[in-house]
Amino acid sequence: MNLTIKKMDIEGAKRTLSWVYEPPYDFYNNEVNEEEINERLDGSYRLLVDENNKVVGFLCSGETAQIPVGHTYGVYPDNFIDIGFGMDPNYTGQGNGYEFCTIIMNYIKEQYVRMPIRLSVATFNNRAIHLYEKLGFKKKDAFTTDYAEFITMIKED
């Protein structure tokens, strides 16, 4: 994958919000509405595009990458950079995840030098958890929301 990271724009926000994933990953489906578009345009989101400027994925960092209820469990101390990301469902499940995530990790390491990285993932998503472990993430904390169980994973190198 030859991907470039660029600022999220309104077309990218609408496109990434309209992706439809197959079960059980439909958990990650979103709605295209003003509130969701505004969040994608708040400056914490980036697009990943291929050489033809086709949107392949997105990433977010900071508080927008956190699951809000996790704060009540104390799983988000300030000494980490939180990240979240998503890939166009046409590219998932085909072995693209490692390279996709490596591009994101390299970008985050450039932006947040020597800051450990944390992500949150639903516990049912074994495919993602396995990938994150291959990338060097370690399971850290667990918490439950009204709709799913999550874990945080950290990478400190």
Chimera marker file (.cmm) of the C-alpha trace (Angstrom):
<marker_set name="trace">
<marker id="1" x="0.000" y="0.000" z="0.000" r="1" g="1" b="0" radius="0.5"/>
<marker id="2" x="1.327" y="3.379" z="-0.981" r="1" g="1" b="0" radius="0.5"/>
<marker id="3" x="-0.695" y="5.712" z="1.223" r="1" g="1" b="0" radius="0.5"/>
<marker id="4" x="-0.502" y="9.394" z="2.039" r="1" g="1" b="0" radius="0.5"/>
<marker id="5" x="-1.939" y="10.972" z="5.165" r="1" g="1" b="0" radius="0.5"/>
<marker id="6" x="-3.768" y="14.244" z="4.657" r="1" g="1" b="0" radius="0.5"/>
<marker id="7" x="-6.204" y="16.509" z="6.473" r="1" g="1" b="0" radius="0.5"/>
<marker id="8" x="-9.782" y="15.281" z="6.754" r="1" g="1" b="0" radius="0.5"/>
<marker id="9" x="-12.144" y="17.171" z="4.459" r="1" g="1" b="0" radius="0.5"/>
<marker id="10" x="-15.941" y="17.148" z="4.197" r="1" g="1" b="0" radius="0.5"/>
<marker id="11" x="-15.998" y="14.640" z="1.333" r="1" g="1" b="0" radius="0.5"/>
<marker id="12" x="-13.658" y="12.320" z="3.240" r="1" g="1" b="0" radius="0.5"/>
<marker id="13" x="-15.803" y="12.674" z="6.363" r="1" g="1" b="0" radius="0.5"/>
<marker id="14" x="-18.948" y="11.728" z="4.469" r="1" g="1" b="0" radius="0.5"/>
<marker id="15" x="-17.220" y="8.839" z="2.704" r="1" g="1" b="0" radius="0.5"/>
<marker id="16" x="-15.719" y="7.303" z="5.863" r="1" g="1" b="0" radius="0.5"/>
<marker id="17" x="-18.980" y="7.683" z="7.770" r="1" g="1" b="0" radius="0.5"/>
<marker id="18" x="-20.892" y="5.903" z="5.011" r="1" g="1" b="0" radius="0.5"/>
<marker id="19" x="-18.799" y="2.724" z="5.020" r="1" g="1" b="0" radius="0.5"/>
<marker id="20" x="-20.832" y="-0.402" z="5.726" r="1" g="1" b="0" radius="0.5"/>
<marker id="21" x="-19.123" y="-3.338" z="7.407" r="1" g="1" b="0" radius="0.5"/>
<marker id="22" x="-20.360" y="-6.940" z="7.452" r="1" g="1" b="0" radius="0.5"/>
<marker id="23" x="-21.371" y="-8.518" z="10.786" r="1" g="1" b="0" radius="0.5"/>
<marker id="24" x="-19.916" y="-8.681" z="13.365" r="1" g="1" b="0" radius="0.5"/>
<marker id="25" x="-17.914" y="-5.628" z="12.268" r="1" g="1" b="0" radius="0.5"/>
<marker id="26" x="-21.137" y="-3.710" z="11.557" r="1" g="1" b="0" radius="0.5"/>
<marker id="27" x="-20.576" y="-2.563" z="15.137" r="1" g="1" b="0" radius="0.5"/>
<marker id="28" x="-18.303" y="0.053" z="13.490" r="1" g="1" b="0" radius="0.5"/>
<marker id="29" x="-20.957" y="1.377" z="11.093" r="1" g="1" b="0" radius="0.5"/>
<marker id="30" x="-21.780" y="5.066" z="11.520" r="1" g="1" b="0" radius="0.5"/>
<marker id="31" x="-24.420" y="7.527" z="10.477" r="1" g="1" b="0" radius="0.5"/>
<marker id="32" x="-23.762" y="10.393" z="8.104" r="1" g="1" b="0" radius="0.5"/>
<marker id="33" x="-25.157" y="13.318" z="10.052" r="1" g="1" b="0" radius="0.5"/>
<marker id="34" x="-24.092" y="16.823" z="10.970" r="1" g="1" b="0" radius="0.5"/>
<marker id="35" x="-22.769" y="15.878" z="14.405" r="1" g="1" b="0" radius="0.5"/>
<marker id="36" x="-20.600" y="13.026" z="13.068" r="1" g="1" b="0" radius="0.5"/>
<marker id="37" x="-19.333" y="15.129" z="10.149" r="1" g="1" b="0" radius="0.5"/>
<marker id="38" x="-18.405" y="17.961" z="12.524" r="1" g="1" b="0" radius="0.5"/>
<marker id="39" x="-16.467" y="15.562" z="14.732" r="1" g="1" b="0" radius="0.5"/>
<marker id="40" x="-14.531" y="14.287" z="11.706" r="1" g="1" b="0" radius="0.5"/>
<marker id="41" x="-13.703" y="17.902" z="10.793" r="1" g="1" b="0" radius="0.5"/>
<marker id="42" x="-12.570" y="18.954" z="14.307" r="1" g="1" b="0" radius="0.5"/>
<marker id="43" x="-8.856" y="18.658" z="13.458" r="1" g="1" b="0" radius="0.5"/>
<marker id="44" x="-8.216" y="15.325" z="15.191" r="1" g="1" b="0" radius="0.5"/>
<marker id="45" x="-8.970" y="13.192" z="12.105" r="1" g="1" b="0" radius="0.5"/>
<marker id="46" x="-6.801" y="12.465" z="9.058" r="1" g="1" b="0" radius="0.5"/>
<marker id="47" x="-7.452" y="10.620" z="5.806" r="1" g="1" b="0" radius="0.5"/>
<marker id="48" x="-5.296" y="7.893" z="4.305" r="1" g="1" b="0" radius="0.5"/>
<marker id="49" x="-5.448" y="8.047" z="0.520" r="1" g="1" b="0" radius="0.5"/>
<marker id="50" x="-3.824" y="5.980" z="-2.210" r="1" g="1" b="0" radius="0.5"/>
<marker id="51" x="-1.871" y="7.251" z="-5.218" r="1" g="1" b="0" radius="0.5"/>
<marker id="52" x="-5.181" y="7.987" z="-7.018" r="1" g="1" b="0" radius="0.5"/>
<marker id="53" x="-6.418" y="10.060" z="-4.054" r="1" g="1" b="0" radius="0.5"/>
<marker id="54" x="-8.962" y="7.323" z="-3.206" r="1" g="1" b="0" radius="0.5"/>
<marker id="55" x="-9.818" y="7.248" z="0.507" r="1" g="1" b="0" radius="0.5"/>
<marker id="56" x="-8.595" y="3.953" z="1.974" r="1" g="1" b="0" radius="0.5"/>
<marker id="57" x="-8.879" y="4.805" z="5.663" r="1" g="1" b="0" radius="0.5"/>
<marker id="58" x="-8.811" y="7.373" z="8.422" r="1" g="1" b="0" radius="0.5"/>
<marker id="59" x="-7.145" y="7.908" z="11.752" r="1" g="1" b="0" radius="0.5"/>
<marker id="60" x="-7.936" y="10.034" z="14.756" r="1" g="1" b="0" radius="0.5"/>
<marker id="61" x="-5.897" y="10.962" z="17.788" r="1" g="1" b="0" radius="0.5"/>
<marker id="62" x="-6.417" y="12.406" z="21.218" r="1" g="1" b="0" radius="0.5"/>
<marker id="63" x="-9.701" y="12.431" z="23.085" r="1" g="1" b="0" radius="0.5"/>
<marker id="64" x="-11.764" y="11.557" z="20.003" r="1" g="1" b="0" radius="0.5"/>
<marker id="65" x="-9.977" y="8.186" z="19.944" r="1" g="1" b="0" radius="0.5"/>
<marker id="66" x="-11.170" y="7.377" z="23.469" r="1" g="1" b="0" radius="0.5"/>
<marker id="67" x="-14.383" y="5.638" z="24.493" r="1" g="1" b="0" radius="0.5"/>
<marker id="68" x="-16.008" y="8.253" z="26.792" r="1" g="1" b="0" radius="0.5"/>
<marker id="69" x="-17.191" y="5.806" z="29.472" r="1" g="1" b="0" radius="0.5"/>
<marker id="70" x="-13.588" y="4.604" z="29.844" r="1" g="1" b="0" radius="0.5"/>
<marker id="71" x="-12.887" y="7.729" z="31.885" r="1" g="1" b="0" radius="0.5"/>
<marker id="72" x="-15.149" y="6.457" z="34.673" r="1" g="1" b="0" radius="0.5"/>
<marker id="73" x="-12.909" y="3.359" z="34.819" r="1" g="1" b="0" radius="0.5"/>
<marker id="74" x="-9.714" y="5.447" z="34.869" r="1" g="1" b="0" radius="0.5"/>
<marker id="75" x="-8.244" y="3.764" z="31.786" r="1" g="1" b="0" radius="0.5"/>
<marker id="76" x="-7.068" y="6.982" z="30.093" r="1" g="1" b="0" radius="0.5"/>
<marker id="77" x="-4.224" y="8.564" z="32.085" r="1" g="1" b="0" radius="0.5"/>
<marker id="78" x="-2.729" y="11.580" z="30.309" r="1" g="1" b="0" radius="0.5"/>
<marker id="79" x="0.724" y="10.189" z="29.549" r="1" g="1" b="0" radius="0.5"/>
<marker id="80" x="-0.309" y="8.448" z="26.284" r="1" g="1" b="0" radius="0.5"/>
<marker id="81" x="-1.454" y="9.499" z="22.833" r="1" g="1" b="0" radius="0.5"/>
<marker id="82" x="-4.696" y="7.744" z="21.990" r="1" g="1" b="0" radius="0.5"/>
<marker id="83" x="-5.317" y="6.666" z="18.427" r="1" g="1" b="0" radius="0.5"/>
<marker id="84" x="-8.212" y="5.228" z="16.506" r="1" g="1" b="0" radius="0.5"/>
<marker id="85" x="-8.555" y="4.298" z="12.872" r="1" g="1" b="0" radius="0.5"/>
<marker id="86" x="-10.690" y="2.604" z="10.302" r="1" g="1" b="0" radius="0.5"/>
<marker id="87" x="-10.168" y="1.036" z="6.924" r="1" g="1" b="0" radius="0.5"/>
<marker id="88" x="-12.518" y="1.000" z="3.953" r="1" g="1" b="0" radius="0.5"/>
<marker id="89" x="-14.376" y="-2.337" z="4.271" r="1" g="1" b="0" radius="0.5"/>
<marker id="90" x="-13.334" y="-3.187" z="0.699" r="1" g="1" b="0" radius="0.5"/>
<marker id="91" x="-9.756" y="-3.530" z="2.018" r="1" g="1" b="0" radius="0.5"/>
<marker id="92" x="-10.404" y="-5.357" z="5.309" r="1" g="1" b="0" radius="0.5"/>
<marker id="93" x="-9.785" y="-9.058" z="5.864" r="1" g="1" b="0" radius="0.5"/>
<marker id="94" x="-7.278" y="-9.217" z="2.987" r="1" g="1" b="0" radius="0.5"/>
<marker id="95" x="-3.977" y="-8.927" z="4.820" r="1" g="1" b="0" radius="0.5"/>
<marker id="96" x="-3.724" y="-5.133" z="4.458" r="1" g="1" b="0" radius="0.5"/>
<marker id="97" x="-3.979" y="-4.362" z="8.170" r="1" g="1" b="0" radius="0.5"/>
<marker id="98" x="-0.340" y="-4.696" z="9.152" r="1" g="1" b="0" radius="0.5"/>
<marker id="99" x="0.929" y="-2.321" z="6.469" r="1" g="1" b="0" radius="0.5"/>
<marker id="100" x="-1.992" y="0.081" z="7.003" r="1" g="1" b="0" radius="0.5"/>
<marker id="101" x="-1.341" y="0.232" z="10.754" r="1" g="1" b="0" radius="0.5"/>
<marker id="102" x="2.423" y="0.537" z="10.280" r="1" g="1" b="0" radius="0.5"/>
<marker id="103" x="1.885" y="3.663" z="8.171" r="1" g="1" b="0" radius="0.5"/>
<marker id="104" x="-0.305" y="5.082" z="10.936" r="1" g="1" b="0" radius="0.5"/>
<marker id="105" x="2.190" y="4.157" z="13.686" r="1" g="1" b="0" radius="0.5"/>
<marker id="106" x="5.028" y="5.850" z="11.804" r="1" g="1" b="0" radius="0.5"/>
<marker id="107" x="2.925" y="8.992" z="11.355" r="1" g="1" b="0" radius="0.5"/>
<marker id="108" x="1.973" y="9.069" z="15.045" r="1" g="1" b="0" radius="0.5"/>
<marker id="109" x="5.600" y="8.556" z="16.125" r="1" g="1" b="0" radius="0.5"/>
<marker id="110" x="6.620" y="11.560" z="13.982" r="1" g="1" b="0" radius="0.5"/>
<marker id="111" x="3.862" y="13.740" z="15.438" r="1" g="1" b="0" radius="0.5"/>
<marker id="112" x="4.259" y="12.628" z="19.066" r="1" g="1" b="0" radius="0.5"/>
<marker id="113" x="7.937" y="11.881" z="19.571" r="1" g="1" b="0" radius="0.5"/>
<marker id="114" x="8.692" y="9.448" z="22.416" r="1" g="1" b="0" radius="0.5"/>
<marker id="115" x="5.086" y="9.334" z="23.571" r="1" g="1" b="0" radius="0.5"/>
<marker id="116" x="3.592" y="5.894" z="24.215" r="1" g="1" b="0" radius="0.5"/>
<marker id="117" x="0.572" y="4.987" z="22.089" r="1" g="1" b="0" radius="0.5"/>
<marker id="118" x="-2.736" y="3.650" z="23.366" r="1" g="1" b="0" radius="0.5"/>
<marker id="119" x="-5.785" y="2.363" z="21.518" r="1" g="1" b="0" radius="0.5"/>
<marker id="120" x="-9.158" y="0.973" z="22.560" r="1" g="1" b="0" radius="0.5"/>
<marker id="121" x="-10.688" y="-2.048" z="20.877" r="1" g="1" b="0" radius="0.5"/>
<marker id="122" x="-13.888" y="-4.055" z="21.350" r="1" g="1" b="0" radius="0.5"/>
<marker id="123" x="-13.057" y="-7.439" z="22.879" r="1" g="1" b="0" radius="0.5"/>
<marker id="124" x="-15.026" y="-9.347" z="20.221" r="1" g="1" b="0" radius="0.5"/>
<marker id="125" x="-12.660" y="-8.020" z="17.540" r="1" g="1" b="0" radius="0.5"/>
<marker id="126" x="-10.098" y="-10.818" z="17.779" r="1" g="1" b="0" radius="0.5"/>
<marker id="127" x="-8.821" y="-10.080" z="14.272" r="1" g="1" b="0" radius="0.5"/>
<marker id="128" x="-7.813" y="-6.541" z="15.313" r="1" g="1" b="0" radius="0.5"/>
<marker id="129" x="-6.428" y="-7.609" z="18.700" r="1" g="1" b="0" radius="0.5"/>
<marker id="130" x="-4.211" y="-10.194" z="16.998" r="1" g="1" b="0" radius="0.5"/>
<marker id="131" x="-2.951" y="-7.543" z="14.564" r="1" g="1" b="0" radius="0.5"/>
<marker id="132" x="-2.223" y="-5.054" z="17.347" r="1" g="1" b="0" radius="0.5"/>
<marker id="133" x="-0.255" y="-7.712" z="19.250" r="1" g="1" b="0" radius="0.5"/>
<marker id="134" x="1.807" y="-8.350" z="16.086" r="1" g="1" b="0" radius="0.5"/>
<marker id="135" x="2.482" y="-4.593" z="16.005" r="1" g="1" b="0" radius="0.5"/>
<marker id="136" x="3.834" y="-4.730" z="19.572" r="1" g="1" b="0" radius="0.5"/>
<marker id="137" x="0.786" y="-3.602" z="21.558" r="1" g="1" b="0" radius="0.5"/>
<marker id="138" x="0.099" y="-5.160" z="24.961" r="1" g="1" b="0" radius="0.5"/>
<marker id="139" x="-3.305" y="-5.526" z="26.606" r="1" g="1" b="0" radius="0.5"/>
<marker id="140" x="-3.693" y="-3.096" z="29.506" r="1" g="1" b="0" radius="0.5"/>
<marker id="141" x="-7.159" y="-2.318" z="30.911" r="1" g="1" b="0" radius="0.5"/>
<marker id="142" x="-10.703" y="-3.590" z="30.381" r="1" g="1" b="0" radius="0.5"/>
<marker id="143" x="-14.031" y="-1.825" z="30.731" r="1" g="1" b="0" radius="0.5"/>
<marker id="144" x="-17.664" y="-2.241" z="29.732" r="1" g="1" b="0" radius="0.5"/>
<marker id="145" x="-20.133" y="0.136" z="28.109" r="1" g="1" b="0" radius="0.5"/>
<marker id="146" x="-23.854" y="-0.330" z="27.582" r="1" g="1" b="0" radius="0.5"/>
<marker id="147" x="-23.157" y="-1.855" z="24.171" r="1" g="1" b="0" radius="0.5"/>
<marker id="148" x="-19.775" y="-3.658" z="24.306" r="1" g="1" b="0" radius="0.5"/>
<marker id="149" x="-16.721" y="-4.694" z="26.276" r="1" g="1" b="0" radius="0.5"/>
<marker id="150" x="-13.419" y="-2.984" z="25.466" r="1" g="1" b="0" radius="0.5"/>
<marker id="151" x="-9.761" y="-3.266" z="26.260" r="1" g="1" b="0" radius="0.5"/>
<marker id="152" x="-7.033" y="-0.697" z="25.985" r="1" g="1" b="0" radius="0.5"/>
<marker id="153" x="-3.731" y="-1.729" z="24.440" r="1" g="1" b="0" radius="0.5"/>
<marker id="154" x="-0.461" y="0.143" z="24.745" r="1" g="1" b="0" radius="0.5"/>
<marker id="155" x="2.760" y="0.382" z="22.778" r="1" g="1" b="0" radius="0.5"/>
<marker id="156" x="5.612" y="2.020" z="24.641" r="1" g="1" b="0" radius="0.5"/>
<marker id="157" x="8.565" y="1.849" z="22.231" r="1" g="1" b="0" radius="0.5"/>
<link id1="1" id2="2" r="1" g="1" b="0" radius="0.2"/>
<link id1="2" id2="3" r="1" g="1" b="0" radius="0.2"/>
<link id1="3" id2="4" r="1" g="1" b="0" radius="0.2"/>
<link id1="4" id2="5" r="1" g="1" b="0" radius="0.2"/>
<link id1="5" id2="6" r="1" g="1" b="0" radius="0.2"/>
<link id1="6" id2="7" r="1" g="1" b="0" radius="0.2"/>
<link id1="7" id2="8" r="1" g="1" b="0" radius="0.2"/>
<link id1="8" id2="9" r="1" g="1" b="0" radius="0.2"/>
<link id1="9" id2="10" r="1" g="1" b="0" radius="0.2"/>
<link id1="10" id2="11" r="1" g="1" b="0" radius="0.2"/>
<link id1="11" id2="12" r="1" g="1" b="0" radius="0.2"/>
<link id1="12" id2="13" r="1" g="1" b="0" radius="0.2"/>
<link id1="13" id2="14" r="1" g="1" b="0" radius="0.2"/>
<link id1="14" id2="15" r="1" g="1" b="0" radius="0.2"/>
<link id1="15" id2="16" r="1" g="1" b="0" radius="0.2"/>
<link id1="16" id2="17" r="1" g="1" b="0" radius="0.2"/>
<link id1="17" id2="18" r="1" g="1" b="0" radius="0.2"/>
<link id1="18" id2="19" r="1" g="1" b="0" radius="0.2"/>
<link id1="19" id2="20" r="1" g="1" b="0" radius="0.2"/>
<link id1="20" id2="21" r="1" g="1" b="0" radius="0.2"/>
<link id1="21" id2="22" r="1" g="1" b="0" radius="0.2"/>
<link id1="22" id2="23" r="1" g="1" b="0" radius="0.2"/>
<link id1="23" id2="24" r="1" g="1" b="0" radius="0.2"/>
<link id1="24" id2="25" r="1" g="1" b="0" radius="0.2"/>
<link id1="25" id2="26" r="1" g="1" b="0" radius="0.2"/>
<link id1="26" id2="27" r="1" g="1" b="0" radius="0.2"/>
<link id1="27" id2="28" r="1" g="1" b="0" radius="0.2"/>
<link id1="28" id2="29" r="1" g="1" b="0" radius="0.2"/>
<link id1="29" id2="30" r="1" g="1" b="0" radius="0.2"/>
<link id1="30" id2="31" r="1" g="1" b="0" radius="0.2"/>
<link id1="31" id2="32" r="1" g="1" b="0" radius="0.2"/>
<link id1="32" id2="33" r="1" g="1" b="0" radius="0.2"/>
<link id1="33" id2="34" r="1" g="1" b="0" radius="0.2"/>
<link id1="34" id2="35" r="1" g="1" b="0" radius="0.2"/>
<link id1="35" id2="36" r="1" g="1" b="0" radius="0.2"/>
<link id1="36" id2="37" r="1" g="1" b="0" radius="0.2"/>
<link id1="37" id2="38" r="1" g="1" b="0" radius="0.2"/>
<link id1="38" id2="39" r="1" g="1" b="0" radius="0.2"/>
<link id1="39" id2="40" r="1" g="1" b="0" radius="0.2"/>
<link id1="40" id2="41" r="1" g="1" b="0" radius="0.2"/>
<link id1="41" id2="42" r="1" g="1" b="0" radius="0.2"/>
<link id1="42" id2="43" r="1" g="1" b="0" radius="0.2"/>
<link id1="43" id2="44" r="1" g="1" b="0" radius="0.2"/>
<link id1="44" id2="45" r="1" g="1" b="0" radius="0.2"/>
<link id1="45" id2="46" r="1" g="1" b="0" radius="0.2"/>
<link id1="46" id2="47" r="1" g="1" b="0" radius="0.2"/>
<link id1="47" id2="48" r="1" g="1" b="0" radius="0.2"/>
<link id1="48" id2="49" r="1" g="1" b="0" radius="0.2"/>
<link id1="49" id2="50" r="1" g="1" b="0" radius="0.2"/>
<link id1="50" id2="51" r="1" g="1" b="0" radius="0.2"/>
<link id1="51" id2="52" r="1" g="1" b="0" radius="0.2"/>
<link id1="52" id2="53" r="1" g="1" b="0" radius="0.2"/>
<link id1="53" id2="54" r="1" g="1" b="0" radius="0.2"/>
<link id1="54" id2="55" r="1" g="1" b="0" radius="0.2"/>
<link id1="55" id2="56" r="1" g="1" b="0" radius="0.2"/>
<link id1="56" id2="57" r="1" g="1" b="0" radius="0.2"/>
<link id1="57" id2="58" r="1" g="1" b="0" radius="0.2"/>
<link id1="58" id2="59" r="1" g="1" b="0" radius="0.2"/>
<link id1="59" id2="60" r="1" g="1" b="0" radius="0.2"/>
<link id1="60" id2="61" r="1" g="1" b="0" radius="0.2"/>
<link id1="61" id2="62" r="1" g="1" b="0" radius="0.2"/>
<link id1="62" id2="63" r="1" g="1" b="0" radius="0.2"/>
<link id1="63" id2="64" r="1" g="1" b="0" radius="0.2"/>
<link id1="64" id2="65" r="1" g="1" b="0" radius="0.2"/>
<link id1="65" id2="66" r="1" g="1" b="0" radius="0.2"/>
<link id1="66" id2="67" r="1" g="1" b="0" radius="0.2"/>
<link id1="67" id2="68" r="1" g="1" b="0" radius="0.2"/>
<link id1="68" id2="69" r="1" g="1" b="0" radius="0.2"/>
<link id1="69" id2="70" r="1" g="1" b="0" radius="0.2"/>
<link id1="70" id2="71" r="1" g="1" b="0" radius="0.2"/>
<link id1="71" id2="72" r="1" g="1" b="0" radius="0.2"/>
<link id1="72" id2="73" r="1" g="1" b="0" radius="0.2"/>
<link id1="73" id2="74" r="1" g="1" b="0" radius="0.2"/>
<link id1="74" id2="75" r="1" g="1" b="0" radius="0.2"/>
<link id1="75" id2="76" r="1" g="1" b="0" radius="0.2"/>
<link id1="76" id2="77" r="1" g="1" b="0" radius="0.2"/>
<link id1="77" id2="78" r="1" g="1" b="0" radius="0.2"/>
<link id1="78" id2="79" r="1" g="1" b="0" radius="0.2"/>
<link id1="79" id2="80" r="1" g="1" b="0" radius="0.2"/>
<link id1="80" id2="81" r="1" g="1" b="0" radius="0.2"/>
<link id1="81" id2="82" r="1" g="1" b="0" radius="0.2"/>
<link id1="82" id2="83" r="1" g="1" b="0" radius="0.2"/>
<link id1="83" id2="84" r="1" g="1" b="0" radius="0.2"/>
<link id1="84" id2="85" r="1" g="1" b="0" radius="0.2"/>
<link id1="85" id2="86" r="1" g="1" b="0" radius="0.2"/>
<link id1="86" id2="87" r="1" g="1" b="0" radius="0.2"/>
<link id1="87" id2="88" r="1" g="1" b="0" radius="0.2"/>
<link id1="88" id2="89" r="1" g="1" b="0" radius="0.2"/>
<link id1="89" id2="90" r="1" g="1" b="0" radius="0.2"/>
<link id1="90" id2="91" r="1" g="1" b="0" radius="0.2"/>
<link id1="91" id2="92" r="1" g="1" b="0" radius="0.2"/>
<link id1="92" id2="93" r="1" g="1" b="0" radius="0.2"/>
<link id1="93" id2="94" r="1" g="1" b="0" radius="0.2"/>
<link id1="94" id2="95" r="1" g="1" b="0" radius="0.2"/>
<link id1="95" id2="96" r="1" g="1" b="0" radius="0.2"/>
<link id1="96" id2="97" r="1" g="1" b="0" radius="0.2"/>
<link id1="97" id2="98" r="1" g="1" b="0" radius="0.2"/>
<link id1="98" id2="99" r="1" g="1" b="0" radius="0.2"/>
<link id1="99" id2="100" r="1" g="1" b="0" radius="0.2"/>
<link id1="100" id2="101" r="1" g="1" b="0" radius="0.2"/>
<link id1="101" id2="102" r="1" g="1" b="0" radius="0.2"/>
<link id1="102" id2="103" r="1" g="1" b="0" radius="0.2"/>
<link id1="103" id2="104" r="1" g="1" b="0" radius="0.2"/>
<link id1="104" id2="105" r="1" g="1" b="0" radius="0.2"/>
<link id1="105" id2="106" r="1" g="1" b="0" radius="0.2"/>
<link id1="106" id2="107" r="1" g="1" b="0" radius="0.2"/>
<link id1="107" id2="108" r="1" g="1" b="0" radius="0.2"/>
<link id1="108" id2="109" r="1" g="1" b="0" radius="0.2"/>
<link id1="109" id2="110" r="1" g="1" b="0" radius="0.2"/>
<link id1="110" id2="111" r="1" g="1" b="0" radius="0.2"/>
<link id1="111" id2="112" r="1" g="1" b="0" radius="0.2"/>
<link id1="112" id2="113" r="1" g="1" b="0" radius="0.2"/>
<link id1="113" id2="114" r="1" g="1" b="0" radius="0.2"/>
<link id1="114" id2="115" r="1" g="1" b="0" radius="0.2"/>
<link id1="115" id2="116" r="1" g="1" b="0" radius="0.2"/>
<link id1="116" id2="117" r="1" g="1" b="0" radius="0.2"/>
<link id1="117" id2="118" r="1" g="1" b="0" radius="0.2"/>
<link id1="118" id2="119" r="1" g="1" b="0" radius="0.2"/>
<link id1="119" id2="120" r="1" g="1" b="0" radius="0.2"/>
<link id1="120" id2="121" r="1" g="1" b="0" radius="0.2"/>
<link id1="121" id2="122" r="1" g="1" b="0" radius="0.2"/>
<link id1="122" id2="123" r="1" g="1" b="0" radius="0.2"/>
<link id1="123" id2="124" r="1" g="1" b="0" radius="0.2"/>
<link id1="124" id2="125" r="1" g="1" b="0" radius="0.2"/>
<link id1="125" id2="126" r="1" g="1" b="0" radius="0.2"/>
<link id1="126" id2="127" r="1" g="1" b="0" radius="0.2"/>
<link id1="127" id2="128" r="1" g="1" b="0" radius="0.2"/>
<link id1="128" id2="129" r="1" g="1" b="0" radius="0.2"/>
<link id1="129" id2="130" r="1" g="1" b="0" radius="0.2"/>
<link id1="130" id2="131" r="1" g="1" b="0" radius="0.2"/>
<link id1="131" id2="132" r="1" g="1" b="0" radius="0.2"/>
<link id1="132" id2="133" r="1" g="1" b="0" radius="0.2"/>
<link id1="133" id2="134" r="1" g="1" b="0" radius="0.2"/>
<link id1="134" id2="135" r="1" g="1" b="0" radius="0.2"/>
<link id1="135" id2="136" r="1" g="1" b="0" radius="0.2"/>
<link id1="136" id2="137" r="1" g="1" b="0" radius="0.2"/>
<link id1="137" id2="138" r="1" g="1" b="0" radius="0.2"/>
<link id1="138" id2="139" r="1" g="1" b="0" radius="0.2"/>
<link id1="139" id2="140" r="1" g="1" b="0" radius="0.2"/>
<link id1="140" id2="141" r="1" g="1" b="0" radius="0.2"/>
<link id1="141" id2="142" r="1" g="1" b="0" radius="0.2"/>
<link id1="142" id2="143" r="1" g="1" b="0" radius="0.2"/>
<link id1="143" id2="144" r="1" g="1" b="0" radius="0.2"/>
<link id1="144" id2="145" r="1" g="1" b="0" radius="0.2"/>
<link id1="145" id2="146" r="1" g="1" b="0" radius="0.2"/>
<link id1="146" id2="147" r="1" g="1" b="0" radius="0.2"/>
<link id1="147" id2="148" r="1" g="1" b="0" radius="0.2"/>
<link id1="148" id2="149" r="1" g="1" b="0" radius="0.2"/>
<link id1="149" id2="150" r="1" g="1" b="0" radius="0.2"/>
<link id1="150" id2="151" r="1" g="1" b="0" radius="0.2"/>
<link id1="151" id2="152" r="1" g="1" b="0" radius="0.2"/>
<link id1="152" id2="153" r="1" g="1" b="0" radius="0.2"/>
<link id1="153" id2="154" r="1" g="1" b="0" radius="0.2"/>
<link id1="154" id2="155" r="1" g="1" b="0" radius="0.2"/>
<link id1="155" id2="156" r="1" g="1" b="0" radius="0.2"/>
<link id1="156" id2="157" r="1" g="1" b="0" radius="0.2"/>
</marker_set>
